[in-house]
Amino acid sequence: MGIKTTLITGPTNIFYQKGIQVIKVVSADEMFEAVKKTLPVDIAICTAAVTDYKPLTKSKNKIKKY
């Protein structure tokens, strides 16, 4: 039909059809950058619930409750 389709996806084992450009990402920041690079578009279908916020600091160990 001549429709150019781009799928931006996190880690998954789904099968991709021919003719679809696939951009694989791992983090929310990578997804954000990939989406910005594909804009502008005529139609966007966004189904990812990535995150509303992220912590200021990361911890490798469990954080004790005080």
C-alpha positions as CSV (number, residue, x, y, z in Angstrom):
1,M,0.0,0.0,0.0
2,G,3.1,2.3,0.1
3,I,2.9,2.9,3.8
4,K,6.2,3.5,5.5
5,T,6.1,1.9,8.9
6,T,8.6,2.1,11.8
7,L,8.4,0.0,14.9
8,I,10.3,1.1,17.9
9,T,10.4,-1.7,20.4
10,G,12.1,-2.8,23.6
11,P,13.4,-6.3,24.2
12,T,10.9,-8.9,22.7
13,N,10.8,-12.1,20.8
14,I,8.0,-11.1,18.3
15,F,8.3,-11.8,14.6
16,Y,8.6,-8.7,12.4
17,Q,7.1,-8.6,8.9
18,K,9.1,-7.6,5.9
19,G,8.9,-4.0,4.9
20,I,8.8,-2.7,8.5
21,Q,11.7,-0.7,9.8
22,V,12.5,-1.9,13.3
23,I,14.4,0.1,15.9
24,K,15.3,-1.9,19.0
25,V,15.9,-0.1,22.2
26,V,16.7,-1.1,25.8
27,S,16.1,2.0,28.0
28,A,13.4,4.7,28.2
29,D,16.0,7.3,27.2
30,E,16.9,5.3,24.0
31,M,13.1,5.0,23.2
32,F,12.7,8.8,23.6
33,E,15.6,9.5,21.3
34,A,14.4,7.0,18.7
35,V,10.9,8.5,18.7
36,K,12.3,12.1,18.3
37,K,14.4,11.0,15.3
38,T,11.4,9.5,13.5
39,L,9.3,12.7,13.9
40,P,7.3,14.2,12.2
41,V,4.8,11.5,11.3
42,D,1.3,11.4,9.9
43,I,0.1,8.9,12.5
44,A,1.7,7.6,15.7
45,I,0.4,4.7,17.8
46,C,2.1,4.8,21.2
47,T,1.4,1.8,23.4
48,A,4.5,1.7,25.6
49,A,4.1,2.4,29.3
50,V,7.8,3.2,29.8
51,T,7.9,5.4,32.9
52,D,6.6,8.6,34.3
53,Y,9.7,9.5,36.3
54,K,13.2,8.1,37.0
55,P,15.2,8.2,40.2
56,L,17.9,10.7,40.7
57,T,20.4,8.1,41.9
58,K,20.8,4.4,41.3
59,S,21.7,1.7,43.8
60,K,23.3,-1.6,43.2
61,N,22.1,-2.9,46.5
62,K,18.8,-3.0,48.3
63,I,18.0,0.3,50.0
64,K,17.2,-0.2,53.7
65,K,14.0,1.2,55.1
66,Y,14.5,3.5,58.1
